[in-house]
Amino acid sequence: EAGVAQSPRYKIIEKRQSVAFWCNPISGHATLYWYQQILGQGPKLLIQFQNNGVVDDSQLPKDRFSAERLKGVDSTLKIQPAKLEDSAVYLCASSLDPGKFGYTFGSGTRLTVV
Amino acid sequence: GESVGLHLPTLSVQEGDNSIINCAYSNSASDYFIWYKQESGKGPQFIIDIRSNMDKRQGQRVTVLLNKTVKHLSLQIAATQPGDSAVYFCAEGSGNTPLVFGKGTRLSVIA
């Protein structure tokens, strides 16, 4: 089966600009996650979707971050305006069922804010 | 040996030796634990999982041990190979809640 697809692979923007990341999960996976991974740290959850509904966005900085999964398949994560501390790898993962473990991660988008 | 740096702890091992990577988890109510391997430029890759009602699980060249008394998890890699060089993360989860990842350990294999 195809893996989790993410684009772009790399993005460099200036602070206060906006940026969007795209994720296409594994076909049939109802649950989709966005994680932020700062260099030298473990991934930290930003948001969890179940189909097109938000399950957990408690750690999403909602003043600047937004995410959607309109048709329950692809998802986009947006940052507006970006800050220097947003420099990180943004990982998308999907799973067949929230109760099942073993998410499949994409390769991530590396964001550098200058 | 193992050292703690400013960022990731690093474990250096000779090729062919066994590696032991340790992890302390925080939530005593976690149902399951997973070890992930992350190579440079890639997303985390599932290695092995263990349920909270188990204390040991073996896979191909890997063994995970769980000590719930002290909330400690370890990953043992037998006959470590250069391809095992990566950052290893433990993650804990329960029910439908998202996985919570630890800080990671960098494994360097010396040929």
Chai-1 contact restraints between the chains, C-beta under 6 A:
chainA,res_idxA,chainB,res_idxB,connection_type,confidence,min_distance_angstrom,max_distance_angstrom,comment,restraint_id
A,Y33,B,P98,contact,1.0,0.0,6.0,A-B,restraint_1
A,G40,B,H7,contact,1.0,0.0,6.0,A-B,restraint_2
A,G40,B,L8,contact,1.0,0.0,6.0,A-B,restraint_3
A,G42,B,F89,contact,1.0,0.0,6.0,A-B,restraint_4
A,G42,B,F101,contact,1.0,0.0,6.0,A-B,restraint_5
A,G42,B,G102,contact,1.0,0.0,6.0,A-B,restraint_6
A,G42,B,K103,contact,1.0,0.0,6.0,A-B,restraint_7
A,G42,B,G104,contact,1.0,0.0,6.0,A-B,restraint_8
A,P43,B,F101,contact,1.0,0.0,6.0,A-B,restraint_9
A,L45,B,P98,contact,1.0,0.0,6.0,A-B,restraint_10
A,Q48,B,P98,contact,1.0,0.0,6.0,A-B,restraint_11
A,L91,B,G43,contact,1.0,0.0,6.0,A-B,restraint_12
A,P98,B,N96,contact,1.0,0.0,6.0,A-B,restraint_13
A,G99,B,N96,contact,1.0,0.0,6.0,A-B,restraint_14
A,F101,B,Y32,contact,1.0,0.0,6.0,A-B,restraint_15
A,F101,B,I34,contact,1.0,0.0,6.0,A-B,restraint_16
A,F101,B,D49,contact,1.0,0.0,6.0,A-B,restraint_17
A,F101,B,G93,contact,1.0,0.0,6.0,A-B,restraint_18
A,G102,B,F46,contact,1.0,0.0,6.0,A-B,restraint_19
A,F105,B,G43,contact,1.0,0.0,6.0,A-B,restraint_20
A,F105,B,P44,contact,1.0,0.0,6.0,A-B,restraint_21
A,G106,B,G43,contact,1.0,0.0,6.0,A-B,restraint_22
A,S107,B,K42,contact,1.0,0.0,6.0,A-B,restraint_23
A,S107,B,G43,contact,1.0,0.0,6.0,A-B,restraint_24
A,G108,B,G43,contact,1.0,0.0,6.0,A-B,restraint_25
